[in-house]
Amino acid sequence: MRSKLWGLLPLLVLAATIVLTVTACGGNHPEGRAALPSPPSPAAERGALALPLNTSEPSADESALEEIEAEARKLLADELNEDEGDFKLNSSEKVGWSDASLGCPQEGYFYAQVITPGYKLVFNLEDMPYTVHTNTDGSLMVVCRDGQ
């Protein structure tokens, strides 16, 4: 009986290999086939340029930065007793603050030691620079002094 099984073993291994190969490659199932490239559109055949749609809308990042900028103006105006409209944005940049102090640690406070993404906004008022540091969504803002 054992010799008959040894004789069938190569045939069983071959059958299992074929079944596994067909299953792994997808066989005739449509989901297993490679995607075929779509034919070019008539505009592409004529050499027309593909232009992005709706380019006039600001991105979500730009909209959020505009809101953060407006809030930073309000913060400066309140702290310095000035009119919001007098502050002119000189520069803004996306930054990764080294900790939760947003780059402006205050003595006596402890801050989470994590990279905190945010913005550095520099405003001018009568040729004097004023810097505001924020987190990404603007929920935390600090007016930095002493050249920070």
Backbone bond lengths (Angstrom), bond angles and torsions (degrees), N, CA, C in turn:
res aa  C-N    CA-C-N  psi(-1)  N-CA   C-N-CA  omega(-1)  CA-C   N-CA-C  phi
1 M - - - 1.453 - - 1.528 110.23 -
2 R 1.323 115.59 -39.68 1.451 120.04 -178.84 1.518 111.22 -65.63
3 S 1.292 119.33 -34.73 1.463 122.04 -179.43 1.519 111.28 -69.19
4 K 1.331 118.81 -31.45 1.465 121.61 177.02 1.532 110.14 -66.76
5 L 1.354 117.36 -40.64 1.459 121.03 178.97 1.514 110.72 -64.86
6 W 1.337 117.64 -39.83 1.464 120.69 179.29 1.517 110.10 -65.53
7 G 1.293 118.58 -29.20 1.457 121.96 178.52 1.523 111.67 -73.48
8 L 1.329 117.74 -30.42 1.463 122.08 179.99 1.530 112.61 -86.59
9 L 1.306 117.94 -15.54 1.455 122.04 -175.71 1.527 113.21 -56.50
10 P 1.346 120.79 -48.46 1.472 119.16 178.65 1.524 112.49 -60.47
11 L 1.334 116.70 -37.00 1.464 120.78 179.69 1.529 110.68 -67.03
12 L 1.337 117.83 -40.53 1.463 121.51 178.29 1.531 111.24 -66.71
13 V 1.330 117.84 -40.18 1.464 121.58 178.40 1.520 109.96 -63.80
14 L 1.349 117.26 -42.64 1.463 121.46 178.88 1.528 110.68 -63.05
15 A 1.318 117.65 -43.89 1.468 121.37 -179.78 1.530 110.47 -64.33
16 A 1.325 117.18 -42.63 1.465 120.41 179.16 1.520 111.04 -64.28
17 T 1.327 117.34 -39.65 1.463 121.56 178.62 1.521 111.01 -63.19
18 I 1.321 117.33 -42.66 1.473 121.14 179.37 1.524 110.40 -64.82
19 V 1.321 117.44 -44.25 1.466 121.01 -179.63 1.531 110.26 -62.90
20 L 1.317 117.33 -44.53 1.464 120.26 179.95 1.518 111.71 -66.09
21 T 1.328 117.80 -38.70 1.463 121.12 179.56 1.522 110.94 -65.54
22 V 1.313 117.24 -45.46 1.469 120.92 179.76 1.519 110.30 -65.10
23 T 1.312 117.40 -40.40 1.461 120.99 179.54 1.525 110.95 -66.16
24 A 1.313 117.42 -43.81 1.462 121.17 -178.59 1.519 112.17 -67.95
25 C 1.309 117.56 -33.79 1.468 121.17 -178.37 1.512 112.70 -86.27
26 G 1.299 117.34 -6.36 1.451 119.21 175.92 1.508 113.90 97.62
27 G 1.293 119.79 -15.03 1.454 121.68 179.75 1.509 111.50 55.34
28 N 1.328 116.28 -135.35 1.461 121.69 179.76 1.516 112.35 -94.76
29 H 1.304 117.06 4.05 1.458 120.60 -178.39 1.523 109.12 -69.99
30 P 1.359 119.26 129.99 1.462 121.08 -175.21 1.524 114.21 -60.83
31 E 1.335 118.21 -30.39 1.457 119.49 -179.19 1.519 112.02 -72.60
32 G 1.315 118.08 -17.96 1.442 121.65 -178.83 1.517 113.14 -87.48
33 R 1.302 118.26 -7.87 1.461 121.17 -178.48 1.515 111.15 -81.51
34 A 1.306 115.18 152.85 1.465 120.62 175.55 1.518 109.35 -70.32
35 A 1.304 116.64 144.93 1.461 121.29 179.00 1.521 109.80 -69.56
36 L 1.304 115.76 133.85 1.455 120.74 177.96 1.516 109.39 -91.08
37 P 1.323 117.61 143.39 1.461 118.78 178.41 1.521 110.48 -65.40
38 S 1.329 115.78 143.14 1.456 119.45 178.88 1.521 108.89 -78.09
39 P 1.317 116.87 150.49 1.466 119.26 179.61 1.521 110.13 -66.35
40 P 1.321 117.37 149.34 1.462 119.51 179.87 1.523 111.36 -64.59
41 S 1.325 115.27 147.48 1.455 119.91 179.05 1.521 109.39 -74.69
42 P 1.327 118.25 158.17 1.464 120.37 178.79 1.527 112.21 -57.96
43 A 1.348 117.72 -35.29 1.460 119.98 179.68 1.522 110.45 -65.97
44 A 1.339 116.62 -39.28 1.458 119.82 179.73 1.523 110.89 -67.11
45 E 1.336 116.38 -35.90 1.465 119.51 179.13 1.522 111.00 -65.98
46 R 1.341 117.33 -31.00 1.461 120.76 -179.67 1.523 111.83 -84.36
47 G 1.319 117.87 -2.05 1.455 120.76 178.29 1.519 113.73 86.73
48 A 1.331 118.46 16.83 1.462 121.07 179.76 1.529 109.63 -71.49
49 L 1.302 116.17 144.18 1.456 121.19 178.93 1.519 110.28 -79.55
50 A 1.312 115.80 140.97 1.457 120.55 174.67 1.523 107.58 -88.76
51 L 1.320 116.90 119.92 1.459 121.79 -178.33 1.518 109.66 -107.35
52 P 1.330 118.57 143.72 1.457 120.02 176.83 1.523 110.11 -67.26
53 L 1.303 114.85 144.99 1.458 120.21 179.68 1.516 110.46 -87.45
54 N 1.308 116.06 150.30 1.460 122.79 170.76 1.529 113.02 57.90
55 T 1.310 117.38 46.61 1.463 120.80 -177.35 1.525 113.18 -77.30
56 S 1.317 118.10 -10.55 1.459 119.79 -177.47 1.530 112.57 -78.71
57 E 1.318 118.22 -18.38 1.456 121.69 -179.06 1.523 110.19 -78.02
58 P 1.329 118.48 133.55 1.468 119.72 176.43 1.524 109.99 -70.16
59 S 1.316 116.47 149.68 1.458 120.51 178.24 1.525 109.22 -71.08
60 A 1.318 115.63 167.95 1.466 120.16 179.38 1.524 110.32 -61.65
61 D 1.352 116.69 -38.27 1.467 120.03 178.35 1.523 111.15 -62.97
62 E 1.338 117.02 -42.77 1.467 120.63 -179.68 1.521 110.95 -64.80
63 S 1.331 116.79 -42.00 1.467 120.44 178.97 1.523 110.73 -63.61
64 A 1.335 116.15 -43.53 1.464 119.93 179.38 1.521 110.25 -63.82
65 L 1.333 117.37 -40.98 1.462 120.68 -179.87 1.527 110.89 -65.09
66 E 1.332 117.85 -36.65 1.468 120.47 177.43 1.531 110.67 -63.69
67 E 1.339 116.57 -40.66 1.470 120.36 177.89 1.526 110.71 -66.30
68 I 1.329 116.36 -41.81 1.467 120.87 178.62 1.522 109.98 -63.39
69 E 1.324 116.59 -41.76 1.470 121.07 178.38 1.529 110.75 -59.68
70 A 1.333 116.92 -44.25 1.468 120.89 179.84 1.533 110.83 -63.56
71 E 1.339 116.93 -41.85 1.468 120.23 178.64 1.528 111.11 -66.50
72 A 1.334 117.17 -36.96 1.467 120.46 178.55 1.526 110.60 -65.54
73 R 1.333 116.88 -38.09 1.475 120.75 176.04 1.528 110.49 -60.41
74 K 1.343 115.54 -44.78 1.468 120.16 179.43 1.524 110.65 -61.22
75 L 1.339 116.13 -43.35 1.458 120.42 179.77 1.526 111.14 -60.52
76 L 1.329 116.38 -46.98 1.469 120.38 178.64 1.526 111.36 -62.78
77 A 1.328 116.28 -44.28 1.465 120.43 -179.17 1.524 110.82 -60.81
78 D 1.334 116.88 -42.08 1.467 120.62 179.01 1.525 111.56 -66.18
79 E 1.330 116.47 -44.51 1.474 119.63 -177.22 1.522 112.79 -69.37
80 L 1.334 117.19 -32.95 1.465 120.34 -174.97 1.527 113.18 -105.06
81 N 1.331 116.92 2.57 1.465 121.62 -178.60 1.526 112.03 55.50
82 E 1.307 116.17 48.07 1.467 122.68 179.70 1.517 108.83 -123.58
83 D 1.314 116.23 170.94 1.458 122.45 177.11 1.531 109.04 -82.85
84 E 1.337 116.87 135.75 1.470 121.22 -179.98 1.523 112.52 -53.34
85 G 1.317 116.72 -40.80 1.459 121.38 -176.40 1.517 114.27 -67.10
86 D 1.326 117.50 -14.45 1.465 120.86 179.88 1.528 112.72 -78.19
87 F 1.335 117.00 -17.02 1.465 120.59 -179.10 1.526 109.68 -87.55
88 K 1.310 116.34 122.75 1.469 122.14 179.22 1.522 108.42 -106.01
89 L 1.330 116.36 128.72 1.461 120.25 178.91 1.521 109.20 -70.70
90 N 1.311 116.44 121.58 1.461 122.45 178.91 1.523 110.74 -92.19
91 S 1.342 117.07 -43.30 1.464 120.36 179.18 1.517 110.28 -157.87
92 S 1.318 114.89 156.68 1.462 121.44 173.39 1.521 107.18 -144.69
93 E 1.316 115.03 138.53 1.456 118.58 178.24 1.518 110.31 -145.57
94 K 1.331 114.28 146.03 1.451 121.11 176.49 1.526 107.14 -80.56
95 V 1.331 116.73 132.27 1.463 120.73 -176.82 1.529 110.47 -137.21
96 G 1.317 115.33 165.58 1.458 122.67 171.74 1.515 107.62 -117.23
97 W 1.336 117.05 102.51 1.462 120.98 -178.82 1.522 108.74 -69.33
98 S 1.335 117.01 144.93 1.467 121.22 -175.28 1.530 113.25 -71.12
99 D 1.331 117.03 -17.10 1.463 120.43 176.61 1.531 108.99 -156.68
100 A 1.325 115.94 -177.42 1.466 120.40 -175.84 1.525 113.55 -75.09
101 S 1.335 118.37 0.32 1.471 120.23 176.25 1.524 111.27 -78.06
102 L 1.306 117.42 -5.17 1.468 123.64 -178.90 1.528 111.59 60.64
103 G 1.334 115.91 31.33 1.459 119.93 177.15 1.516 114.36 81.95
104 C 1.326 117.64 4.19 1.469 121.85 -179.45 1.526 109.86 -132.94
105 P 1.334 117.65 68.49 1.466 119.17 -178.03 1.524 111.80 -68.32
106 Q 1.314 114.89 144.01 1.464 120.87 176.59 1.524 108.24 -108.02
107 E 1.299 116.08 138.68 1.456 121.47 -178.26 1.526 109.92 -60.20
108 G 1.329 115.12 136.86 1.458 120.58 178.33 1.518 113.93 91.24
109 Y 1.324 118.72 -4.98 1.457 122.32 179.68 1.527 109.39 -107.91
110 F 1.327 115.63 150.32 1.455 121.65 175.57 1.522 107.79 -112.52
111 Y 1.327 116.54 142.14 1.461 121.55 -175.58 1.525 110.19 -127.59
112 A 1.327 115.26 146.26 1.464 120.15 175.54 1.525 108.60 -61.02
113 Q 1.318 115.73 132.66 1.461 121.02 -177.60 1.529 109.45 -90.53
114 V 1.307 115.46 70.14 1.467 122.26 179.03 1.521 108.73 -133.17
115 I 1.316 116.18 149.59 1.461 120.01 174.48 1.524 107.01 -65.00
116 T 1.317 116.34 125.00 1.461 121.78 -177.61 1.523 108.97 -116.18
117 P 1.343 117.77 108.33 1.463 119.26 -179.87 1.522 111.08 -70.47
118 G 1.330 115.65 146.82 1.457 120.03 179.53 1.508 112.08 -177.17
119 Y 1.329 115.41 -153.67 1.464 121.77 -176.68 1.523 110.60 -133.82
120 K 1.322 114.57 150.15 1.464 121.95 170.51 1.522 106.08 -115.48
121 L 1.327 116.53 116.37 1.461 122.72 -179.01 1.524 108.53 -112.34
122 V 1.317 116.50 129.36 1.464 120.94 177.95 1.524 107.89 -116.10
123 F 1.324 115.50 119.86 1.462 122.69 178.63 1.522 108.79 -109.18
124 N 1.317 115.95 154.45 1.468 121.46 173.61 1.516 109.19 -116.13
125 L 1.321 115.06 139.45 1.456 122.64 172.49 1.517 106.00 -136.29
126 E 1.314 115.65 113.12 1.469 121.52 -178.52 1.533 111.17 50.76
127 D 1.318 115.80 49.89 1.473 124.46 178.01 1.526 114.24 64.07
128 M 1.326 117.82 16.18 1.466 121.58 174.31 1.527 107.85 -108.35
129 P 1.343 117.80 127.56 1.467 119.24 178.62 1.532 111.71 -81.24
130 Y 1.321 115.59 141.77 1.457 123.09 175.10 1.518 106.82 -131.19
131 T 1.332 115.87 128.29 1.462 121.14 -174.95 1.520 110.77 -109.58
132 V 1.330 115.35 133.84 1.460 122.00 176.00 1.525 107.33 -121.45
133 H 1.340 116.14 128.20 1.460 122.36 176.08 1.524 107.84 -106.48
134 T 1.337 116.34 139.15 1.466 120.79 -178.54 1.522 110.42 -135.29
135 N 1.328 115.24 166.61 1.457 119.38 166.40 1.532 107.15 -88.23
136 T 1.319 118.05 -178.03 1.468 121.52 -172.16 1.518 113.75 -61.50
137 D 1.326 118.12 -41.63 1.468 119.04 -176.68 1.526 113.30 -94.40
138 G 1.335 117.42 -0.06 1.457 120.30 177.36 1.512 114.57 80.50
139 S 1.335 117.64 7.69 1.467 119.29 -179.95 1.528 111.89 -74.21
140 L 1.335 117.38 -18.41 1.463 122.32 174.11 1.517 108.26 -121.86
141 M 1.333 116.78 128.68 1.467 122.07 179.31 1.514 109.32 -139.02
142 V 1.337 114.93 141.07 1.458 120.93 179.42 1.518 108.06 -136.20
143 V 1.339 116.20 130.98 1.464 120.09 171.39 1.520 105.76 -84.17
144 C 1.325 116.35 116.06 1.467 120.98 -177.94 1.516 109.99 -92.29
145 R 1.300 114.49 137.13 1.465 120.62 179.17 1.522 108.48 -120.24
146 D 1.291 116.82 178.47 1.466 122.75 178.63 1.524 112.34 62.52
147 G 1.322 117.14 37.06 1.455 121.55 174.33 1.511 115.81 73.32
148 Q 1.315 118.15 12.21 1.466 120.35 179.75 1.504 110.70 -81.21
